[in-house]
Amino acid sequence: MSSATLNVPTGSPAPEQHEPRQKWYRVMCLTGVDYFSSLGYAPGIAALAAGLVSPLATIGLVILTLGGALPVYRRVALESPHGQGSIAMLERLLGFWKGKLFVLILLGFACTDFVITMTLSAADGAAHLRENPHVPSGIGDHPMLVTFVFLLALGAVFFRGFKEAIGIAVVLVCLYLALNAVVVVVGVAEVLKDPSVFSHWRTGLTQEHGSPLAIVGVSLLAFPKLALGMSGFETGVAVMPQIQGDPTDTYDRPFGVVRETRKLLATAAIIMSTFLIFSSWICTLLIPQDAFKAGGEANGRALAYLAHEYLGSGFGSIYDISTITILWFAGASAMAGLLNLIPRYLPRYGMSPEWAGATRPLVVVIMGVAFLITWIFNASVDAQGGAYATGVLVLMSSGAVAVTLAARKAGQKKRTIAFAVIALIFCYTTINNCIERPDGLKIGACFIVAIVLVSLLSRVGRSFELRTTSIELDATAERFVRDCARRRIRLVANEPDALDAQEYDDKIRQVVADHDLADEGDIIFVEVTLTDPSDFEGRLSVHGVVVHGHRRVLRMESATVPNALAALLMHTRDVTGVTPHIYFEWTEGGPVINLLRFLFLGIGEVAPTTREVLRRAEPDRSRRPHVHVG
């Protein structure tokens, strides 16, 4: 991999690691508690959705997984090497308000994916518990209550403080995969022992669908319902900060981490694809179709059914315990994902960092939503499959679109075409799933409305904060300020226009006349160039320049003009000990329109808005910078 392929600057050292990084195959187990645990319910849902066509539809799923999703997320790992994922790629590629809104929409579907992972996994754990012959009927007859107990246990862990333990994940995943391998091998042996099973399946398939073309059509129609078997890719990228790379890696050039992440993605995809193909075949051939339906013994637990049927109650119980544990841990992984995802984006969009970063309130909200969804879907694994597939497919579609845009921006024509084809397939699958099973779209829409509404209200409420993370004056700017501080500091807000000598001369004459100043001494112009007004806060770099021989100007870039000016005034006062004055002219236009322009475009009635920001930042009037308007 050449250094030119990673679009980040060089030279920055890697940040200090508070916890040691892990080998990629150990981190793979962390993603595997979510990805591999879907084996507990995926074969049964696939058989219920596609019937006898399920094995062929699963092969199509595997082809798209290895030929579509895997290349897409290999590129996502390259473009987003610190675990931000495809959402951050789209945010970076789109920008401005359309990018922010698109990210909030994707966050809604990401929340759908994670929350349904919790509820679906808990419901499937309850299904495995209910069907175990050693569990008392009093417990097994109340699957919703058992699901609630699993969710409560999950929430209790996070109230005490949850720390993802890779070691536990390694044990759970290795044990679970080993048990599944035993079930699959025994199932394949049973099929080989009795060839008539295969011939009966082929005869039934022909009788149901008639021609190969009809079988292909049914496979394509059923494909969206099988998509929950592709859930591990976004998680695989999210755990990149945990992966050990090369000793020569830097924060800006983590080539070893990218390479090892690609190993993780490929290995996980191959393992999951292998299990999906074999499990789909043996479940379809060995389990009666009626057993997959709601209330059937294989509903939501097809491989567990085979474990009990062919390996006995003892092995089946061990398999059930392993499945229930990994499904519960998959919910824990999903909860951790939510608690990491929400504070990563929403504070930068204007949501209060204190609220968004508070773990316990977030846990309460998430658990409340999980209980509600469990109640709405009656703790049914089958009923939640569509919503889960919607969340997975939307994220994978966004990933495909993101890498298509990235390849186009890099001028890679062939890759752009290839990724665009993959994106179209995912988008078709997503739309088809939403039409056939709109539950996921409805849940996602509820999350989107809630996130957008809360973010908007919070942003409006916090718009008059300083909204600056740090301020840095270059040597020239600092010299201007300190030189004037020996007498008085007078700043004149100037909207950059022609920037010729006449503009500055006219501005000086206007300020002196409007404010009845004795002279124009110690006047420094301040000019703010708007960047992306959808950004809520950022770092302020102030550059001092001398124009037209003697005019001193402080120039800076910001997402909002009033907040940047207020932050500069406060910083100037703090570093010099002198309270500065700033001079404005009134802005034309109505106050309501100007307020809306400030909220969404970063400009508007600058003078009173700057004064309000200062008033809230400094309650002591004697220390507050002075604002003059003429």
N, C-alpha and C positions, 0 to 999 in steps of 0.2 A: 504494500500500500504506500503510495507516494504521499509526501506531505501536501501536495497540491489538492488532494482529494478531500481534505478535511477543511471546511470553510471557517476556520477560526484563526486568530493571530497566534503567533508563536511566542515562546519565551517565558510564559508564566509558569511558576512552579506549581506543582500539585498542592492543593490545600491540605492542611493537616488532617489526618484521619484519626478520629476519636476511637474508632473500633477497627481492628484489623480486617482487611478485605479477605475474601474467601475464593477458593478455586471455583471455576465456572460450574463444574458438575455439582458442587455442593449448593451453590446459589440456584442451580436449576431445580433442585428439590424444593426450594422456597417457592418458586413459581409453580412447581408441580402440585403442591397441595390444592391449588385452584384448578390447574390444567388437567392433571391426571385424575383428580377426584371425580371429574365429569364422567369417567367410565362407570361410576355407580349408577347413573341414570341415562346416559347417552344411548346405549344400545336399545334399551326399552323404548325410549321416545322415538328413536329412528324406526323401530319395528312397528310401533303404533302409527307413525306418520306415513310410512311407505309400504307397509305390509311385506309381502314376499319380495318386493323390489328393493327392500332395504339394503342388502349387500351390494347391489349394483350402484345404488345412490351413494352409498358410503365410499365406494371406489372413486366416484366423481368428486366427492368431498375431499378425499385424500389428494387427488390430482390438483385441485385448486389450492389445497394447503401447501403442498410442496412446490408447485409451479407458480403460485400466485402470492399467497400470504407470506411465505418464507422470503422470496426476493424483496417484497415490499419492506418487510421489517428488518432485513439486512441493511437496506438503505436508510431506514429510520434510525438504526443504531449508529450509522455513520454520521448522519445529519444532526443527531441529538444524543451525543455521547455521554451525557450526564443524567440520563433517565427522564428527561422532560417529555419524551414521546412525541407522537404525531400532532397532538393538540398544540404544543409549543411551536412545532414547525409551521403549522397553519397560521398561528398568531404572528409569527415572524414574517411569513411570506405575504400575508394579506395586509396587516396593519390597519391603523385608523379604526373608526367605529365599526366598520363592517367586519374587521378581524376580531374585535372584542366581542361583538354580538355572536359571531360564528363560534368563538371559543366558549361562550356561555351556553350556547345550544349543545355543543359537544359535551360540556361538563354535565348538562342535564342527562344526556344519554350515558355518560360514564357513571353517573350516580345510579342510573337505572341498572346498568351492568353489575355494579358492585353490590347494590342492595338486593337485587334478585339473586345474585350469587349467594348471599347470606340466607335469604328466605328459602330458595330452592334447595340449597345444601342441607339446611336444617330440616326441611320437609322430607327430603330423601333419607336423611338419617332416621327420622321418625318412621318412615316406611320400612326400612331395614329392621328397626327395632320391633315394629308391629308384627312382621312376618316371622320373626325368630320363634321357634317352637318352645324355647325355654322362658320366654317373657310372659308373665301373667296376663291374661286377657283383659284385666281391669286397666292395665297400662296401654296395651296395644289397641284397645277400642277407642282411644281418644288421641288420634294423631295430631290434631291441632294443639291440644294441651301439651303434648310432648314437644312439638315444634316450638311453642312458646317457651318451654323450659330450656331448650337448647339455646334459643335466642337470649333469654335472660342470663344464662351462664356466660354467653359470649359478651354481653354488656357488662357483667360483673367483672370480667377479666380486665376490660379497658378502664373501668372505674378505679381499679387498683394500679393501673399502668401496665400496658402491654408492650413487650419488647420482642420483636420477631426473632425467634430462636432458630437459626439455621440448623443447628444440631438436631433439634426435635423434628424439623421438617425432613431432614435426611433419613432419620429412622422411620418416620411414618411413610414416606414415599417409597423407600426401598422395600419395606415390609408389604405395603399395599401392591406394588408392582409385582413382587415375587408371588403373592397369593393369586393375583390375576393371571400371571403366567401359568401357574398350576391349573387354574380353572380352564384357561384357553387350551392348554395342551391336552387335558383330559377331554374337553369338548371336541377337539379335532380328532382325537383317538376314537371317540364314540361315533363320529361321522364316518371315519375310515372303516370302522368295524362293521358298519351297516350301510353299504352303498345305496340301499333302497331309499334312505333318507334324502339323499341328493336327488335321486330320480323323482321322488314324490314332489320335492320342491320345484324341480324343473317343469314337471307336468302341471302343477298348480299354477305356476307362473304363466305358462302358455295358455292355460284355460282362462285365466283372469284377464289377460291383456292381449292375447291373440298374436301380435306381430312384434318383432324386435323394435320397430319404430315406436310402437305404443309403449313398450317397456322403457325406451329412452325418454319418451315424453313424460311418463310418470316419474322417472328418476329426476328429471329437471324440475318438475313441479314440486317434488318432495324435498329437493335440495335445501331450500331455505330453512326447513324445519330441523335439518341436521346440523345447522351452523354452530350450535352450542359446543360442538366438538372442536371448535377453532378458537377457544377462549383464552389461550395462554400467551399470545404474541405481544399484546400491549403490556401485560404484566412482565414479560421477559425483558422488555426494554426498560421498564420502570426500575428494575433491580440492578441496572448497570453500575450505580455507585458502590454496590456491594462486591463487585467482581474484581479480582486481583489481575492486574495487567503485567506490563514489563517494568523492570526497575528504571528504565529510561523514560517512562511515561511522564508527561507533565499534564497539568490541568487542561491546557489548550491543545495538547497533542497526545491524547490517550489512545494511541494506536493499538497497544496491547489489549486494553479493555474492549475496544471495538472488535478486535479479532476473537477474543474469548467469548464475547457476547454472541457473536455469530455462531460459534461452536455450540453455545447453549441453545440458541434458537433452532439450529438444524437438528441437534440431537433430540431435543424435546419433541420437535415436529415428527421426526422419524419414529421415535418410540410410540407416540400417541397414534400416529397413522397406522402403524403395525397392529397395535391393540384394537383400534377401531375396525379395521378390516376383518381380522379374525373373530373378534367378539360379535360383529354383526352377522357373520356367516353362521357361527355355531348357535347363536341365539335364535336366528330365523329358522334354522333347520331342526333344532332340537326342542324348541318351546312351542306349544300350541298357540295359535294366534289369539285365541280368546283370553289367554293368560296375561296378555299385555294390556288389556283394556282396564279401565278404572275398576278397582276392586279385585282384579285378578292377582294371582300370586306373584307374577313377574312384573307387575306394574311398578315402574320406577326402580326396579332391582333385578334386572334380567340376569346378570352374572351371578348375583347372590342366589337366585333360583337354581341355576345350574350347579353352584357349589353345594347346596343342600341336596339336590337331586342325585348327583353322581359321586359326591365325596363324603356324604354323611352329615349328620347333625353337628358333630363335634367340629369338623373343619368348617362347616357352614357358619357356625357361631363365631369361630375365630375370624372368618372373613367378614361377618357382620360387624364385629367389634372394630376391626381395622377400617372398614368403610365408614362407619359412623364417626370414628375419630378423625379421619382425614377430611371428611365432609365438614365436621365442626371446625377443624383448623383452616379449611378453605374459607369459611365464613370469617374467621379471625383475620386471615390475610386480606379479605375484601374490606373489612372494617379498617385495617391499617392503611389500605390504599386510599380510602375516603379521607381519613384523618391527615394523610399526607397531601392529597390532591387539593382539597378545599383551601387550606392556608397558602398553598403555592400560588394560586391565581387570584382569589377574591380580594385579598388585601391590596393587591396592585391595581385592582379595578375600583377601589374606593370603599370596599367593605372594611369595617373596623378590624384592625389586626388583633385587638384584644378579644373581640368576639370570635373571629374566624379561627384564631389560634388556641382558643380555650377547648381543651380536649373533652372535659366532662359535659358541657352544654351540647357540644356536637354529638357526643355519644347518645345523649338523651334524645335529641332530635332524630338521629339516624335510627335508633331502636324504636322510637314511636312510629316512624315510617315503615320499618320492617314488620312490626306487629300489625299495622293497618293492611299492608299488602298480603300478609299471611292470612288475615281474616277475610279479605276480599276474595282471594283465590282458594279459600277453604283448605289451606295447607296441601294443595294438590301439586305434585311434581309436573304432571302433564299440562295443567292449566298455566303454569308459570313458564313453560318452555318457550312459548312465543315471545314473551316479554324479555326473557334472557337472550334469545337469539337476536332480538331487535337491538339491544344494547351492544352485543358483540359485533353485529354486522355494521352498525353505524360507525363504531370506532375503527373497524377494519376498512370501511369505505373511506373514512377520513384519512387514514394512513396511506391508502392507495392514491388518493387525490393529492396529499401532501408530497409524496415522493414524485408524482407526475409533475407537479409544479416545480419541485426542486431540480429535476432533470431538465425541464425546459429552461429554467433560469440558467443552468450550467451549460446550455447549448448542446445537450446530448440527445440528438434527434431520435436515434433508434431506441434508446432507453425510454424516452418520453412516450413513444408510440406503444412500446410494450407495457409500460406502467399504466398508460391510459386505457388499454384494453382490459387489464386487470381491474382498474377502477370501475369501468363500465359493468363488468361482471358482478363486482361487489355491490354496486349501486342498484343494479337490476334485482339482485337477490334481496337486498334490503327493502326495496320498494315492494317487491312481491310478498315478502314476509309481513310488512306493515299492512298490506291490503288484506291478506288472508287472516292474519292474527293481529288486530289493531291494539291489543292490550298493551304491548310494549310501547307503542307510539303514544298511547294515552298516558301511561305512567311517565314516560320521558317528557311529554308535554307539561305534565304537572310539575316535574322537577325543574324544567326550563323556566316556566312562569314564576315559580318560587324563587329561583336563583336570580333571574333578571330583575324581578320586583324588589327583592331584598337588596341586591347590589345597587340598583338605581336609587332607592330611598336612602341607603347608607351613603352613597356618593354625594347626593344632594345635601345630606346633613353634614358631611365633612368637607364640602367644597370650599369653606372659608378657613380651613386650616392652612398652615404654611406650605404643606405638600412638597417639602424639599428634604431629601434624605441627608444631603451634605452640600456645603458650599466651598468652592475653592477659587481664590483670586490669584491670577498670575502676577508676576513681579511688577509689571507696569500698572495693573489695576490697583495693587496694594500700595504702590508709590503714590498714585493719584489720591487715594483715600487718606493716607497718613499725612501727606503734605497739606491737604485742606483741613485736617483735623486740628492743626495748630491754630486755626482761626475759626472757621465754620465749614460745615459740610452741606453744600447745596447741590442736589441732584435734580436734573430736569428730564422728565420722561419724554422721549421723542420716538414717534412711530417712524421707522425707517421708510424713506420714500426715495427721492432722487439722490440723497446723500451728497449733494453738491454744497459748495460754500454758501450759496444763497439760502438754502434750507436752514442751515445752522444759524446764519446771521439773523434771518427773520424770526427764528424761534427765540433767540436771545432777546431781541428787541421786544417781542410779545411778552415774555416772562417778566422782564424788567418793568414794562409799562403796566401790565395787569396787576402786579403785586407791589408796585411802588418801591422797587428796590433801589438802593443808592447807586449801585454799580453792578457790573456783571462778573466781578471777581469771585473766584472759588466755585464757579459753576462747572459741573461735570454732567455731560449728557449720559443718559442710560437708555439703551435700546435692547428690546427683547424680540427675538425672532421666534415665531411659533413653530413648534415641531408637530408631534402627533397629539392633538388635543384630547384624544381618548385615553392617553396615559394619565394616571392619577397623580403619581409622584415620581420624583427622579432626582438625580444629582445635578447641581448647578455649577457650571464652570464659567467664570467671569474673566473676560479678556479686555485689557486696556489698550487703547490705540489713540494716536494723535492724528487728526485729520486736518487737512487744509492749513498745515503749518503750526496751529496752536490750539485747536479745539480738542479737548480731552473727552473721550467717549469710553464708556463701559458697555461692552456688548456681551450678550448671553443668549442661550437658546433654552426654551422651556415650553411645556405643554399648555401653560396658562400664564398670561401676562401679569395680572394683579398679584398672584401668589408669589411669583418670582421676584417682583419688585419689593414686596413686603419682606420676603426672606432676605434679600440683599440689604434692606434697611436695618433689619434686626442684627444681621451679622456685622454690618459696618459699625453699629453702635457698640456691640459687644467687644470688637477687637480694638476699637479706638477709644472707647469711653466717652465719646461725644455723640449727642443725639442729633441725627441728621434731619435735614429738611428735604422734601421732594415736592416738585411743582408740576401740576398737570393743567391741561385745558379740558373743558367739558366735552364729552362725546355726544354727537348728534344722535337722535333716535329716542323712541319711547323706552321707559324703564323696564317694562315687561319683556320686550324684544331683546333689550340689552342683557337682561338677566339670563334669558335662555341662551343667548350667544355666549355668555360667560360659562354657563354650565356645560355646553356641548362643544363650543368652539374655542374656549380659552380666552376670548376677548369680550368686549362689551363696554359697559360704563366702568372704565378702569379706575378712575379716581376714588369714587365712594367704595368700590369693591376692595381696593387696596387698603383703604382706611378701616373697613370692617375686618379684614384679615388681621391687620395690626391690632385692632381693638381686642380681638379674641386671643391673640398670641401674647399680648402684654396688657394685663388688667390695670397696671399702675400707670396712670396718665402722665405722671411726671417723667417717666422713663420711655414713654411711647414716642417713636419717630413722628415728626410733624408732617401733615399732608396739607398742601395748599392747592386750591383750584381757582383758575381764572378764566 
